Amino acid sequence: MNFITKTVINKKILSIFFSLIILLSLTPILPFQEVQAAPAESVTDRIYGNTLYDTAVEISKEGWDSAPIAVLATGKNFPDALTGTVLAHKVNGPLLLTESDRLSPVVAAELQRLGTQEVYLLGGTVALSPGIEKSLKELGISPKRLSGWDQYGTAAEIARVATPRSNQAFLVNGELFPDALSISSYAAAQGIPVLLTRSDALPLESAKVLDELGVSEVTLVGGTAVIKDSIEEQLSKLPQPVKVTARYAGYDQYETNTAVLNQLSFDTSKVYVATGQNFPDALAGAALAGKSNTPILLIPSTQLGDSTTNYLNQRRASGSAFTIFGGWGVISYKMESMIRTGAVQPRVSLQYTQGGYGGTNGMLNQVKSIPSPATDYADIIAPSWYYLDDTADGNVVGGWDATPNDYKQFTSFVQSRNLKVLPVFQSSWDTPKTVDTVMASETTRAKLIVEIMDLVNSVNADGVVIDFEFMSNDTGPYLTQFMKELYAKLHPLNKLVIQAVMPRTGAEVWLEEFDYPALAPYVDYLHIMTYDYSHGAPGPIAPLDWSSKVMKYTQDQGVDMRKVLLGIPYYGVDWTATGNTSAPYSRVSRGLHTLYGTTADKDLGGMMELIAQYNSPVQRDSSQVPYFSYTDTAGTHTVYYDDAQSWNAKMGLLSQYGLGGVGAWSLYWASNPESSSTIFAVLKQHLR
């Protein structure tokens, strides 16, 4: 997270030197405090697996400790499975999904965990092969197949078992899946059958089962484009006439979905969210939602419509918790932010914590400086935990005095505040050539990726931040290849990948290893570290005009700016004239206020306290960055820092360049309540 250099000769040696100065200046230890539980906050969580079959299993684990009877459908196509939720609710079991030609191993394992003795198979042998029946029998499970000539017949067979008698039913288009998913959890909870129709003709199988069940009233789900008015006439002319009592419909499947959710009585203390562009997650999730009569909100992959936005706003205002079915490949992190915050264009708030300062409680105290609810100010916490081992063999070492249990404790605490945890993997401080050596070897890169994945999984982290610096330009292509390989492994596991890169305006030939447009496809976000502009002599840490030039260069390179996070410094630098021509200034990093209240350690003193102590007049440079001077026994000091005015000015770049959010270094400097109140007010204003 360190320096941009301004001379080609010795620039990387200087970078390492000054980085070490900063590190040494931060050696005070946070006071050891007992960790308190996080304040209660509204929750947005996910239930997901690596595949649609895994997601259905995870949904099952969420809802059932045991299930003597379960329901099984194919995950390849929807028609046979659409109405199975009502059956799953009746037998009090999950609705699991498998491949058509075999019983998926994860499903077999889940059935054994549940102690299942009987499974209803939905659909004929094309949907679920005879081999699946055989596999179930080998597990000691009795299969029962419910099928018809087509999806209409299968839905009728399911209704006969699930609801032998009912005076009402829901009727949906059997060629489409969203409308059936919208009504499924309510139908399950109320024990009302869901039957299928063609858009313009009521199938014989559906007409027959309506009579058998004793249905006298139906509700149509979907507009006249999916169920034509002629269906109502056909229903009225049946031997036992059926009356249409209501139609829930909207302009598209999402408006129809919210029409259902608004007009029916659900328990909305929780809302389940699933994609409306595919059926498996919502289908399996509806069985879980039906247990508590909870709604399932369907959303698109990108822009939310007005009806969906309004529904979310209403539920958010009433304190509903949201649970998303499926990973980030199904419902993106951006969309999750929209669900959680209501922002039309949500911006990500990445907040780093600095390691080595008080161990577990040190980092936890930094996170605890965020007010409640934490999601008003932050999305991702990135603890500085790991470094490349100096052996350059692909191993990773811990960067602070902690045990594996400490890492888990930190992750659990942060996630309890509804924030993501992405540990930072950094270059070696001691041997800058390490990253060159590791990146250049395909074997060593592969070993490093395995180590990263193991560490991420061991602490239940939500992804990674890669911060590799101190490398030669020749390493650039290898770095890009590494990010490609890492992203290919982590992204399918629904882990976020962020890369921190040095800031470029195009003139820094010594930073060509950071190829922005080449790296951008292999990250979820590219955090450009726009700070430490001045590092050898007094000057602003992140002048506005320079930060803007970095963003303009990035934009001109063709990078998707929605992936770019603007670097925001929470610290300033106190420069002292040394009189030494080879090193004319020493530096100490400081926060806006004294870090931990009153302290005898002058290096912990904050800018505001220094200004008051020395009665120093504050000036501002052309980019609104404040600075002042003072003199003490050590000499003459020149101090540059940031405050609300300069942070606000920088935040204007978010809209100017359409950025994805900010990456802030670091919460260490926000641990004083006076500092945090200023910093977080700015974040909320611009990010929420």
Secondary structure, 3 states (H helix, E strand, C coil): CCCCCCCCCCHHHHHHHHHHHHHHHCCCCCCCCCCCCCCCCCCEEEECCCCHHHHHHHHHHHHCCCCCEEEEEECCCCHHHCCHHHHHHHHCCCEEEECCCCCCHHHHHHHHHHCCCEEEEECCCCCCCHHHHHHHHHCCCEEEEECCCCHHHHHHHHHHHHCCCCCEEEEEECCCCHHHHHHHHHHHHHCCCEEEECCCCCCHHHHHHHHHHCCCEEEEECCCCCCCHHHHHHHHCCCCCCEEEEEECCCCHHHHHHHHHHHCCCCCCEEEEEECCCCHHHHHHHHHHHHCCCCEEEECCCCCCHHHHHHHHHHHHCCCEEEEECCCCCCCHHHHHHHHHCCCCCCEEEEEECCCCCHHHHHHHHHHCCCCCHHHCCCEEEEEEEEECCCCCCCEEECCCCCHHHHHHHHHHHHHCCCEECCEEECCCCCCHHHHHHHHCHHHHHHHHHHHHHHHHHCCCCEEEEECCCCCHHHHHHHHHHHHHHHHHHHHHCCEEEEEECCCCCCCHHHCCCCHHHHHHHCCEEEECCCCCCCCCCCCCCCHHHHHHHHHHHHHCCCCHHHEEEEEECCEEEEEECCCCCCCEEEEEECCCCCCCCCCCHHHCCHHHHHHHHCCCCEECCCCCEEEEEEECCEEEEEECCCHHHHHHHHHHHHHHCCCEEEEECHHHHCCHHHHHHHHHHHHHHHC
